[in-house]
């Protein structure tokens, strides 16, 4: 929606009975302006999903104001830069069509629509810019694994494994270890974290995505002993103490999902210590001692 509209003046006959339709897109438009499709404007357009049936001859809109708000909040201008967009209530000019991308199985048929042109009848909000997490929250009811009964996210934002993920052994135990409202592109069909694989510093990326690492048990060095402040367990080696603070089960799943021969405890602990030195002061003290 956001990158599918531009400013054009003109009056057209309004279709009756279409008051609750919204479009999020280019900023600065006014009541009475007509939204034209990309093809008619001769504007450069791109649609990131290769499976989508985007038609540059149409203007897209929705009956869900939150979805339109999300599109406004990620508007991309003709130069390809993200900038704040505006939210409009619109009235279609001509026959309304169903967007097939959201209606393959009959779901959401009255929510995602398109027509050849649409007139702005109200400026609802201006200057919208949302983070990716905020966009996902706004669109969550329509983010599904192919069917409306297979939502991608639960109410708390944890990814629910797809059928393919489940066949590959990915479980809710793993996905609920990850950061909520994580993009699905950050997790592949085997549950592996693509962001970490692409990152120049994969361990830093892992710690960003898996907040449960390093989050529960705290090791302390006292009288030469490495002791967990939560469960009072005592450890004889730095590696064992570091693994305990990172989380035994978390590290086990991390290694299994990414098919590592063993959990790389020293490497992950070193990165955690660099990022959160207040929690890992004991590691330097013990190493120095």
DOVO-968423 format. One line per field, with one value per residue (C-alpha): residue number from 1; x, y, z. Coordinates in nm, 4 decimals. Example, Ala and Ser with C-alpha at 12.3 -4.5 7.8 and 13.67 -1.06 7.14 Angstrom:
2
resi	c(1; 2)
px	c(1.2300; 1.3670)
py	c(-0.4500; -0.1060)
pz	c(0.7800; 0.7140)
END
This chain:
289
resi	c(1; 2; 3; 4; 5; 6; 7; 8; 9; 10; 11; 12; 13; 14; 15; 16; 17; 18; 19; 20; 21; 22; 23; 24; 25; 26; 27; 28; 29; 30; 31; 32; 33; 34; 35; 36; 37; 38; 39; 40; 41; 42; 43; 44; 45; 46; 47; 48; 49; 50; 51; 52; 53; 54; 55; 56; 57; 58; 59; 60; 61; 62; 63; 64; 65; 66; 67; 68; 69; 70; 71; 72; 73; 74; 75; 76; 77; 78; 79; 80; 81; 82; 83; 84; 85; 86; 87; 88; 89; 90; 91; 92; 93; 94; 95; 96; 97; 98; 99; 100; 101; 102; 103; 104; 105; 106; 107; 108; 109; 110; 111; 112; 113; 114; 115; 116; 117; 118; 119; 120; 121; 122; 123; 124; 125; 126; 127; 128; 129; 130; 131; 132; 133; 134; 135; 136; 137; 138; 139; 140; 141; 142; 143; 144; 145; 146; 147; 148; 149; 150; 151; 152; 153; 154; 155; 156; 157; 158; 159; 160; 161; 162; 163; 164; 165; 166; 167; 168; 169; 170; 171; 172; 173; 174; 175; 176; 177; 178; 179; 180; 181; 182; 183; 184; 185; 186; 187; 188; 189; 190; 191; 192; 193; 194; 195; 196; 197; 198; 199; 200; 201; 202; 203; 204; 205; 206; 207; 208; 209; 210; 211; 212; 213; 214; 215; 216; 217; 218; 219; 220; 221; 222; 223; 224; 225; 226; 227; 228; 229; 230; 231; 232; 233; 234; 235; 236; 237; 238; 239; 240; 241; 242; 243; 244; 245; 246; 247; 248; 249; 250; 251; 252; 253; 254; 255; 256; 257; 258; 259; 260; 261; 262; 263; 264; 265; 266; 267; 268; 269; 270; 271; 272; 273; 274; 275; 276; 277; 278; 279; 280; 281; 282; 283; 284; 285; 286; 287; 288; 289)
px	c(0.0000; 0.2614; 0.4710; 0.1742; 0.0325; 0.1225; -0.0474; -0.2871; -0.5714; -0.9097; -1.2723; -1.4347; -1.7772; -1.7658; -1.8720; -2.1598; -2.1233; -1.7438; -1.6686; -1.4389; -1.1479; -0.7960; -0.4695; -0.1250; 0.1271; 0.2898; 0.2787; 0.1230; -0.1874; -0.5205; -0.8933; -1.0039; -0.6694; -0.6913; -0.4538; -0.3324; -0.1619; 0.2127; 0.1809; -0.0210; 0.2243; 0.5165; 0.6828; 0.9393; 0.7933; 0.9193; 0.7453; 0.9684; 0.7642; 0.8305; 0.5141; 0.2902; 0.0527; 0.1062; -0.0565; 0.0923; -0.2345; -0.4204; -0.4325; -0.4433; -0.6327; -0.7767; -1.0733; -0.8367; -0.7018; -0.4098; -0.2869; -0.3040; -0.1272; 0.1522; 0.1959; 0.2073; 0.4707; 0.7079; 0.6448; 0.9298; 0.9606; 1.0429; 1.4134; 1.3959; 1.4302; 1.2006; 1.0228; 0.7171; 0.3923; 0.0327; -0.2869; -0.5971; -0.9559; -1.0383; -1.3262; -1.2596; -1.3373; -1.4675; -1.5086; -1.3456; -1.1368; -1.0097; -0.6338; -0.5534; -0.2414; -0.4653; -0.7522; -0.6026; -0.8074; -1.1041; -0.9658; -0.9568; -1.1634; -1.3219; -1.0041; -0.7511; -0.8868; -0.7852; -0.9277; -0.8075; -0.8178; -0.9237; -1.0128; -0.8998; -1.2017; -1.0233; -0.6682; -0.6655; -0.3064; 0.0232; 0.3936; 0.3819; 0.7058; 0.7154; 0.9825; 0.9615; 0.8312; 0.5568; 0.4596; 0.4335; 0.2151; -0.0223; -0.0521; -0.0348; -0.3957; -0.3170; 0.0329; -0.0247; 0.1560; -0.0575; -0.3900; -0.5884; -0.5794; -0.1961; -0.0921; 0.2756; 0.2740; 0.0983; -0.0448; 0.2939; 0.4792; 0.6557; 0.6855; 0.4657; 0.6593; 0.5236; 0.4403; 0.7741; 0.9568; 0.7807; 0.8833; 1.2413; 1.2292; 1.1783; 0.9758; 0.8053; 1.0764; 1.3234; 1.1092; 1.0086; 1.3775; 1.4007; 1.3134; 0.9386; 0.8140; 1.1175; 1.0835; 1.0173; 1.3024; 1.5384; 1.4572; 1.4812; 1.2757; 1.5156; 1.4998; 1.8486; 1.9067; 1.9813; 2.0819; 2.3595; 2.4786; 2.4955; 2.6500; 3.0163; 2.9821; 2.7457; 2.7776; 2.6636; 2.3694; 2.2816; 2.2791; 2.0492; 1.8038; 1.8168; 1.7599; 1.7326; 2.1053; 2.2848; 1.9543; 1.8727; 2.1741; 2.4504; 2.7920; 2.9935; 3.3558; 3.3951; 3.6873; 3.8147; 3.4882; 3.2596; 2.9051; 2.5637; 2.3788; 2.0422; 2.0829; 2.4044; 2.5718; 2.9534; 3.1761; 3.5362; 3.6063; 3.5453; 3.3901; 3.1372; 3.0477; 3.0134; 2.7901; 2.5703; 2.5297; 2.4519; 2.1988; 2.2661; 1.9433; 1.9666; 2.3191; 2.2149; 1.9312; 2.1521; 2.4037; 2.1404; 1.9467; 2.2618; 2.4151; 2.7273; 2.9304; 2.9295; 2.8109; 3.0835; 3.0703; 3.3994; 3.3202; 2.9646; 3.0700; 3.3479; 3.1021; 2.8510; 3.1239; 3.2139; 2.8546; 2.7491; 3.0664; 2.8735; 2.7346; 3.0654; 3.3159; 3.3771; 3.5148; 3.7966; 3.8654; 3.8863; 4.0942; 4.3329; 4.3559)
py	c(0.0000; 0.2508; 0.2459; 0.1907; 0.5424; 0.8883; 1.2259; 1.3061; 1.5579; 1.4937; 1.4071; 1.0741; 0.9257; 0.7603; 0.4017; 0.3844; 0.2051; 0.1988; 0.4181; 0.1983; 0.1605; 0.2802; 0.3323; 0.3985; 0.5661; 0.8853; 1.1821; 1.5195; 1.4217; 1.5939; 1.5220; 1.5051; 1.3786; 1.0653; 0.7731; 0.6323; 0.2960; 0.2728; 0.1869; 0.5001; 0.7168; 0.5482; 0.5146; 0.2527; -0.0106; -0.3280; -0.6008; -0.8054; -1.1254; -1.3165; -1.5214; -1.2159; -1.1251; -0.7511; -0.5703; -0.2258; -0.1359; -0.1285; 0.0765; -0.1340; -0.0609; -0.2419; -0.2361; -0.2816; 0.0554; -0.1057; -0.2744; 0.0533; 0.2229; -0.0326; 0.0344; 0.4078; 0.3456; 0.1812; 0.3980; 0.3953; 0.7089; 0.7043; 0.7373; 0.4122; 0.5648; 0.4873; 0.7958; 0.8696; 0.8102; 0.9207; 0.7268; 0.8008; 0.6878; 0.6345; 0.5609; 0.3371; 0.4678; 0.1768; -0.1956; -0.3305; -0.6455; -0.8899; -0.9046; -1.2717; -1.2687; -1.2782; -1.4826; -1.8050; -2.0113; -1.7784; -1.6069; -1.2307; -1.1765; -0.8565; -0.7075; -0.6729; -0.5054; -0.3174; -0.0996; 0.1107; 0.4404; 0.5665; 0.9098; 1.0359; 1.1291; 1.1820; 1.2294; 1.0022; 1.0435; 1.1869; 1.1287; 0.7556; 0.5590; 0.2187; -0.0316; -0.3799; -0.5125; -0.2492; -0.3362; -0.7056; -0.6260; -0.4233; -0.6939; -1.0025; -1.1255; -1.1728; -1.3211; -1.6933; -2.0028; -2.0354; -2.0886; -1.8738; -2.1506; -2.1509; -1.8130; -1.7251; -1.5496; -1.6152; -1.3357; -1.2680; -1.2479; -1.5844; -1.7605; -2.0706; -2.3267; -2.3901; -2.7407; -2.7517; -2.6403; -2.9096; -3.1749; -3.0510; -3.0920; -2.7273; -2.7003; -2.4312; -2.4747; -2.3341; -2.0572; -1.9265; -1.8907; -1.6372; -1.2710; -1.2083; -1.0454; -1.1721; -1.1539; -1.4879; -1.4132; -1.4300; -1.7981; -2.0594; -2.3771; -2.5647; -2.2992; -2.1695; -1.7993; -1.6490; -1.3136; -1.4777; -1.6634; -1.3391; -1.1280; -1.0362; -1.1018; -1.4006; -1.4362; -1.0794; -1.1470; -1.4620; -1.2768; -1.0143; -1.2751; -1.5145; -1.3020; -1.6135; -1.6760; -1.5341; -1.4206; -1.6483; -1.7797; -1.5562; -1.6878; -1.5294; -1.5849; -1.6041; -1.7462; -1.9084; -2.0893; -2.0362; -2.0461; -1.9811; -1.7182; -1.8672; -2.2402; -2.2481; -2.4930; -2.4932; -2.5376; -2.6472; -2.5040; -2.1715; -2.3392; -2.5292; -2.2183; -2.0116; -2.2738; -2.2747; -1.8970; -1.9062; -2.1835; -2.5547; -2.6244; -2.3102; -2.3982; -2.7567; -2.6392; -2.3751; -2.6428; -2.8916; -2.6432; -2.5146; -2.8657; -2.7716; -3.0682; -2.9107; -2.5846; -2.3196; -2.2086; -2.0112; -1.8118; -1.7238; -1.6430; -1.4139; -1.2186; -1.2015; -1.0703; -0.8034; -0.6905; -0.7221; -0.6909; -0.6292; -0.9838; -1.1443; -0.9690; -1.3035; -1.4476; -1.1928; -1.2200; -1.6001; -1.5935; -1.3432; -1.5418)
pz	c(0.0000; 0.1028; -0.2149; -0.4418; -0.4367; -0.5579; -0.5693; -0.8551; -0.8700; -1.0219; -0.9483; -1.0265; -0.9411; -0.5982; -0.5416; -0.2934; 0.0413; 0.0761; 0.3754; 0.5869; 0.3461; 0.4199; 0.2391; 0.3855; 0.1614; 0.0427; 0.2765; 0.2023; 0.0089; 0.0729; 0.0643; -0.2983; -0.4283; -0.6403; -0.5900; -0.9205; -0.9837; -1.0339; -1.4019; -1.4794; -1.2889; -1.4657; -1.1281; -1.0406; -0.8141; -0.6522; -0.4580; -0.2312; -0.2289; -0.5554; -0.4980; -0.4674; -0.7486; -0.7301; -1.0225; -1.0998; -1.2752; -0.9413; -0.6221; -0.3056; 0.0160; 0.3179; 0.5536; 0.8523; 0.9622; 1.1472; 0.8298; 0.6380; 0.9282; 0.9034; 0.5313; 0.5949; 0.8603; 0.6100; 0.3068; 0.0529; -0.1590; -0.5336; -0.4503; -0.2562; 0.0914; 0.3830; 0.5132; 0.7290; 0.5443; 0.5921; 0.6569; 0.4508; 0.4347; 0.0703; -0.1608; -0.4628; -0.8073; -1.0083; -0.9395; -0.6243; -0.6557; -0.3969; -0.3462; -0.4242; -0.2065; 0.1004; -0.0427; -0.1750; 0.0697; 0.1058; 0.4135; 0.4649; 0.1486; 0.2751; 0.4182; 0.1344; -0.1789; -0.4911; -0.7672; -1.0573; -0.8652; -0.5234; -0.3905; -0.0518; 0.1593; 0.4929; 0.6200; 0.9251; 1.0458; 0.9292; 0.9799; 1.0599; 1.0862; 1.2563; 1.3477; 1.1993; 1.5314; 1.5386; 1.1811; 1.2682; 1.5707; 1.3547; 1.0890; 1.3130; 1.2567; 0.8858; 0.9138; 0.8679; 0.7451; 0.4317; 0.6133; 0.8552; 1.1172; 1.1125; 1.2581; 1.2555; 1.5940; 1.9219; 2.1367; 2.2964; 1.9676; 1.9791; 1.6439; 1.6167; 1.4074; 1.0588; 0.9390; 0.7586; 1.0718; 1.2742; 1.0201; 1.0572; 1.4342; 1.5308; 1.8514; 2.0527; 2.3139; 2.0631; 1.9142; 2.2576; 2.3376; 2.0569; 2.0786; 2.0405; 1.7190; 1.5336; 1.1552; 0.9895; 0.7480; 1.0472; 1.1051; 0.8311; 0.7913; 1.0207; 1.2903; 1.2171; 1.2721; 0.9335; 1.0819; 1.2783; 0.9693; 0.7701; 1.0455; 1.0629; 1.4358; 1.4607; 1.8371; 1.8949; 1.6629; 1.8572; 2.1873; 2.0358; 1.9101; 2.2074; 2.5179; 2.7371; 2.6909; 2.9922; 3.1422; 3.4346; 3.6265; 3.7598; 3.8551; 4.1346; 4.2350; 4.6103; 4.8068; 4.4919; 4.4166; 4.1192; 4.2539; 4.0971; 4.2962; 4.1970; 4.2547; 4.4642; 4.2238; 4.2457; 3.9395; 3.9091; 3.5618; 3.3922; 3.0896; 3.2982; 3.4979; 3.1803; 3.0198; 3.3298; 3.3185; 2.9479; 3.0106; 2.9693; 2.7846; 2.5735; 2.4625; 2.3871; 2.1623; 2.0015; 1.9021; 1.7836; 1.5696; 1.4005; 1.3766; 1.5663; 1.7014; 2.0476; 2.2032; 2.1539; 2.5176; 2.5362; 2.2207; 2.3231; 2.6798; 2.5565; 2.3415; 2.6268; 2.8555; 2.6015; 2.5678; 2.9324; 3.1393; 3.4611; 3.4465; 3.3560; 3.5809; 3.7522; 3.4281; 3.4079; 3.7806; 3.7674; 3.4490; 3.6021; 3.9209)
END
